[in-house]
């Protein structure tokens, strides 16, 4: 295996490389041998030995050629067996990933409320994971007194682990929110549920808020998430404040509470850092300035058009570069 060359020994008693202990243990007498490497290109998969030719004292050169030909067949067979086993394992893994993706998709809202259900609120969201399973989430569900709870979050990392933590977070959010409380209180209570079993120290950045359809008032809690973009008819386009710390890794989380308002025609764009940190082939980031420029160009579109147009603008910016992070968008527009 070291030299990757065939070794032919006519009399093993005259060759110090021969391991005589094997004969002593088995009682078998080895006289002559051929040792041939099992070569698969540059890879040596093992060695095959032929011992004691019949009716001859030693092997001939023709025997060596036949042994090397046979070793080539064995090596290629071993490779095909290995590839077949790898293919089966890959298929099983892919099946599990496909199931995980379907489960995750089932956790995201499939139907959005009619515009007149929450006093003219037009709501739309999308989630595009970078891998088969992602760690981003968005959700909305009825809150107290006819109001609407909404959230967007981003779990650290990507893949199955982040997806599982995302599912746990989403389930906890819905369970705690049903009891009621301010957005900050709910987020901090969810942190208390996530932290004790979070040995991997995953964390979630999140915005969780409550929308009042009667007044357009929004109260939301910031947990270290990207600043939303408020598109206001009266005051123009601007980022909302940043604040709070992510939930999950520490026993106590401090979430910042903010208030804003959607007047008729106003729009709030929530997103994950897969938008602003999207990178093109020149290693340039999509960035916050470009996001504001996009927001200025689409103030009169409906929520679905804004969300899909933003995703398309990011895709055009990235071009042929690989998507590096999950992308999630949630748009709220008051008609």
C-alpha positions as CSV (number, residue, x, y, z in Angstrom):
1,X,0.0,0.0,0.0
2,X,2.9,2.4,0.6
3,X,4.6,1.9,-2.7
4,X,1.5,1.1,-4.7
5,X,3.5,-1.5,-6.6
6,X,3.1,-5.3,-7.1
7,X,5.4,-7.5,-5.0
8,X,6.3,-11.0,-6.3
9,X,8.2,-13.3,-3.8
10,X,9.4,-16.6,-5.1
11,X,10.5,-18.0,-1.7
12,X,9.2,-16.2,1.4
13,X,11.8,-17.9,3.6
14,X,14.4,-15.7,1.9
15,X,12.5,-12.5,2.2
16,X,12.6,-10.6,5.6
17,X,9.4,-8.7,4.8
18,X,7.3,-11.9,5.1
19,X,5.2,-12.1,8.3
20,X,6.0,-15.7,9.4
21,X,3.8,-15.5,12.6
22,X,0.7,-15.9,10.4
23,X,1.9,-19.3,9.2
24,X,2.8,-20.4,12.8
25,X,-0.6,-19.5,14.0
26,X,-2.6,-21.2,11.2
27,X,-0.3,-24.1,10.5
28,X,-0.4,-23.2,6.8
29,X,2.9,-23.1,4.9
30,X,3.4,-20.2,2.6
31,X,6.0,-20.8,-0.1
32,X,5.5,-18.0,-2.7
33,X,3.2,-15.0,-3.1
34,X,2.1,-12.1,-5.1
35,X,0.8,-8.9,-3.3
36,X,-1.1,-6.5,-5.6
37,X,-2.4,-3.1,-4.6
38,X,-6.1,-2.4,-5.3
39,X,-5.7,0.8,-7.2
40,X,-8.6,3.1,-8.1
41,X,-6.9,5.9,-9.9
42,X,-4.6,7.5,-7.3
43,X,-6.4,5.9,-4.4
44,X,-5.2,2.6,-3.0
45,X,-8.2,0.8,-1.5
46,X,-6.2,-2.2,-0.1
47,X,-4.1,-5.1,-1.1
48,X,-4.9,-8.6,-2.4
49,X,-2.6,-11.5,-2.0
50,X,-2.3,-14.7,-4.0
51,X,-0.4,-17.6,-2.2
52,X,1.3,-20.8,-3.5
53,X,0.7,-21.5,-7.2
54,X,-0.6,-25.0,-8.0
55,X,1.9,-27.4,-9.4
56,X,4.7,-24.8,-9.4
57,X,7.2,-23.5,-6.9
58,X,6.7,-19.8,-7.8
59,X,4.5,-17.5,-9.7
60,X,5.2,-16.6,-13.4
61,X,5.1,-13.1,-14.9
62,X,1.8,-14.2,-16.6
63,X,0.4,-14.8,-13.2
64,X,1.4,-11.3,-12.1
65,X,-0.4,-9.8,-15.1
66,X,-3.5,-11.8,-14.4
67,X,-3.4,-10.8,-10.7
68,X,-3.0,-7.1,-11.5
69,X,-6.0,-7.3,-13.9
70,X,-8.1,-9.0,-11.3
71,X,-7.1,-6.5,-8.7
72,X,-8.3,-3.7,-11.0
73,X,-11.7,-5.4,-11.2
74,X,-11.8,-5.7,-7.4
75,X,-10.9,-2.1,-6.9
76,X,-13.5,-0.8,-9.3
77,X,-16.1,-3.0,-7.7
78,X,-15.2,-1.7,-4.3
79,X,-15.6,1.8,-5.6
80,X,-19.0,1.1,-7.1
81,X,-20.1,-0.5,-3.8
82,X,-18.9,2.5,-1.9
83,X,-20.7,4.9,-4.3
84,X,-23.9,2.9,-4.2
85,X,-23.8,3.0,-0.4
86,X,-23.1,6.8,-0.5
87,X,-26.0,7.3,-2.9
88,X,-28.4,5.4,-0.6
89,X,-27.3,7.4,2.4
90,X,-27.6,10.6,0.4
91,X,-31.0,9.7,-0.7
92,X,-32.1,9.0,2.9
93,X,-30.6,12.3,4.1
94,X,-32.3,14.2,1.2
95,X,-35.6,12.5,2.1
96,X,-35.3,13.7,5.7
97,X,-34.4,17.2,4.5
98,X,-37.4,17.3,2.2
99,X,-39.7,16.2,5.0
100,X,-38.1,18.9,7.3
101,X,-38.6,21.5,4.7
102,X,-42.3,20.6,4.3
103,X,-42.8,20.7,8.0
104,X,-41.1,24.1,8.2
105,X,-43.2,25.4,5.3
106,X,-46.3,24.2,7.2
107,X,-45.3,26.4,10.1
108,X,-45.3,29.6,8.0
109,X,-48.7,31.2,7.2
110,X,-50.2,30.1,3.9
111,X,-53.2,32.5,3.8
112,X,-53.1,36.2,4.5
113,X,-56.1,38.1,6.0
114,X,-58.3,40.1,3.6
115,X,-57.6,43.8,3.6
116,X,-60.9,44.6,5.3
117,X,-60.3,42.2,8.1
118,X,-58.0,44.5,10.0
119,X,-59.3,47.8,9.0
120,X,-57.6,48.1,5.6
121,X,-54.3,46.4,6.6
122,X,-52.6,44.8,3.6
123,X,-50.2,42.1,4.8
124,X,-47.8,39.8,2.9
125,X,-44.7,37.8,3.7
126,X,-42.3,35.4,2.1
127,X,-39.4,33.2,3.3
128,X,-36.6,31.9,1.0
129,X,-34.1,29.7,2.9
130,X,-30.5,29.5,1.7
131,X,-30.4,25.8,2.3
132,X,-33.1,23.1,2.3
133,X,-34.1,24.1,5.8
134,X,-33.7,27.6,7.2
135,X,-33.8,29.5,10.5
136,X,-35.9,32.5,9.5
137,X,-39.5,32.9,10.4
138,X,-42.4,35.2,10.2
139,X,-45.9,34.8,11.6
140,X,-49.1,36.7,12.4
141,X,-52.2,35.7,14.4
142,X,-55.1,37.3,16.2
143,X,-54.3,39.3,19.3
144,X,-56.5,40.8,22.0
145,X,-59.5,43.1,21.2
146,X,-59.4,42.6,17.5
147,X,-55.7,43.6,17.2
148,X,-53.1,41.6,15.2
149,X,-49.9,40.1,16.5
150,X,-47.1,39.9,14.0
151,X,-43.4,38.8,14.1
152,X,-40.3,38.3,12.1
153,X,-37.2,36.5,13.4
154,X,-33.8,35.2,12.4
155,X,-32.2,32.2,14.2
156,X,-28.4,32.2,14.3
157,X,-26.9,29.8,11.7
158,X,-28.6,27.9,8.9
159,X,-29.7,24.3,8.2
160,X,-31.6,21.7,10.2
161,X,-30.4,22.9,13.7
162,X,-31.6,26.5,13.0
163,X,-34.8,25.2,11.5
164,X,-35.6,23.1,14.6
165,X,-34.9,26.1,16.9
166,X,-37.1,28.3,14.7
167,X,-40.0,25.8,15.0
168,X,-39.5,25.8,18.8
169,X,-39.5,29.6,18.9
170,X,-42.6,29.9,16.8
171,X,-44.5,27.5,18.9
172,X,-43.5,29.2,22.1
173,X,-44.4,32.6,20.7
174,X,-47.9,31.5,19.9
175,X,-48.4,29.7,23.2
176,X,-47.2,32.6,25.4
177,X,-49.0,35.3,23.3
178,X,-52.4,33.6,23.9
179,X,-52.1,34.5,27.6
180,X,-51.7,38.2,26.7
181,X,-49.3,40.9,27.7
182,X,-47.2,43.5,26.1
183,X,-44.9,42.5,23.1
184,X,-41.8,42.9,25.3
185,X,-43.2,40.9,28.1
186,X,-44.1,38.1,25.7
187,X,-40.7,38.0,24.1
188,X,-38.9,38.0,27.5
189,X,-41.2,35.1,28.7
190,X,-40.4,33.1,25.5
191,X,-36.7,33.7,26.3
192,X,-37.3,32.0,29.6
193,X,-38.7,29.0,27.8
194,X,-35.9,28.8,25.2
195,X,-32.8,29.3,27.4
196,X,-32.8,26.3,29.8
197,X,-32.5,23.7,27.0
198,X,-30.4,25.8,24.6
199,X,-27.1,24.0,25.1
200,X,-26.0,25.0,21.6
201,X,-26.4,28.6,22.6
202,X,-28.5,29.5,19.5
203,X,-30.2,32.9,19.5
204,X,-33.0,34.6,17.7
205,X,-33.2,38.2,16.7
206,X,-36.9,39.2,16.5
207,X,-39.4,41.9,16.1
208,X,-42.7,41.1,17.7
209,X,-45.6,43.6,17.6
210,X,-49.3,44.3,17.9
211,X,-51.3,46.3,15.3
212,X,-54.5,48.1,16.2
213,X,-56.7,48.3,13.1
214,X,-58.8,51.1,14.6
215,X,-56.0,53.6,14.9
216,X,-53.1,52.1,12.9
217,X,-51.0,52.2,16.1
218,X,-48.3,49.6,16.4
219,X,-46.5,48.6,19.6
220,X,-43.5,46.3,19.0
221,X,-40.6,44.9,20.9
222,X,-37.1,44.8,19.4
223,X,-34.8,41.9,20.2
224,X,-31.7,42.9,18.4
225,X,-33.3,42.5,14.9
226,X,-32.8,44.6,11.8
227,X,-34.5,48.0,11.9
228,X,-37.8,48.1,10.0
229,X,-38.3,50.6,7.2
230,X,-41.3,52.9,7.7
231,X,-42.6,54.4,4.4
232,X,-44.7,57.3,5.6
233,X,-46.8,59.5,3.3
234,X,-46.3,62.4,5.7
235,X,-42.7,62.1,6.8
236,X,-41.0,60.0,4.1
237,X,-38.8,56.9,4.2
238,X,-36.7,56.1,7.3
239,X,-35.5,53.3,9.5
240,X,-37.2,52.7,12.8
241,X,-35.0,52.6,15.9
242,X,-32.7,49.7,16.8
243,X,-32.7,48.1,20.2
244,X,-32.9,45.1,22.5
245,X,-30.9,41.9,22.7
246,X,-31.5,38.6,21.0
247,X,-33.4,35.9,22.9
248,X,-32.3,32.4,23.6
249,X,-28.6,32.3,24.9
250,X,-29.0,34.1,28.2
251,X,-31.3,33.6,31.2
252,X,-32.6,37.2,30.9
253,X,-33.3,39.1,27.7
254,X,-34.0,42.8,27.6
255,X,-36.3,43.8,24.7
256,X,-36.7,47.4,23.7
257,X,-40.3,48.7,23.2
258,X,-41.2,51.1,20.4
259,X,-44.4,52.7,19.0
260,X,-45.1,53.7,15.5
261,X,-48.2,54.4,13.4
262,X,-49.5,53.5,10.0
263,X,-51.6,56.2,8.5
264,X,-53.5,55.5,5.3
265,X,-51.0,54.9,2.5
266,X,-48.1,54.1,5.0
267,X,-46.1,50.9,4.8
268,X,-43.8,49.1,7.2
269,X,-41.2,46.7,5.7
270,X,-39.7,44.1,8.0
271,X,-36.9,41.8,6.9
272,X,-34.0,39.6,8.0
273,X,-30.3,40.3,7.4
274,X,-30.4,38.1,4.3
275,X,-31.5,41.2,2.6
276,X,-29.0,43.8,3.6
277,X,-26.1,41.3,3.8
278,X,-26.8,39.7,0.4
279,X,-23.5,39.7,-1.4
280,X,-22.7,39.8,-5.2
281,X,-19.8,38.3,-7.0
282,X,-17.7,41.4,-6.3
283,X,-18.2,40.8,-2.5
284,X,-20.4,43.9,-2.3
285,X,-23.3,44.0,0.2
286,X,-26.8,44.9,-0.8
287,X,-26.8,47.2,2.2
288,X,-29.1,49.6,4.0
289,X,-28.7,52.5,1.6
290,X,-29.9,50.4,-1.3
291,X,-32.9,49.1,0.8
292,X,-33.9,52.7,1.5
293,X,-33.6,53.6,-2.2
294,X,-35.9,50.6,-3.0
295,X,-38.4,51.7,-0.4
296,X,-38.6,55.2,-2.0
297,X,-39.5,53.7,-5.4
298,X,-42.4,51.5,-4.3
299,X,-44.6,53.5,-1.8
300,X,-47.9,52.9,-3.7
301,X,-47.6,49.2,-4.5
302,X,-49.6,46.7,-2.4
303,X,-47.9,44.5,0.2
304,X,-47.4,41.4,-2.1
305,X,-45.9,43.5,-4.9
306,X,-43.5,45.2,-2.5
307,X,-42.3,42.0,-0.9
308,X,-41.8,40.2,-4.3
309,X,-40.2,43.3,-5.9
310,X,-37.7,43.5,-3.0
311,X,-36.8,39.8,-3.3
312,X,-36.3,40.3,-7.0
313,X,-34.2,43.5,-6.5
314,X,-31.9,41.5,-4.2
315,X,-31.7,38.6,-6.7
316,X,-30.7,41.0,-9.5
317,X,-28.1,42.6,-7.3
318,X,-26.6,39.2,-6.2
319,X,-26.6,37.9,-9.8
320,X,-24.6,34.7,-10.1
321,X,-23.3,34.7,-6.5
322,X,-24.6,31.9,-4.2
323,X,-27.3,32.9,-1.7
324,X,-25.5,33.1,1.5
325,X,-28.3,33.5,4.0
326,X,-32.0,33.0,4.5
327,X,-34.2,35.8,3.2
328,X,-37.5,36.7,4.8
329,X,-39.7,39.7,4.2
330,X,-42.9,40.8,5.9
331,X,-44.8,43.9,4.6
332,X,-47.6,45.7,6.3
333,X,-49.4,48.5,4.4
334,X,-52.4,50.4,5.5
335,X,-54.7,51.2,2.6
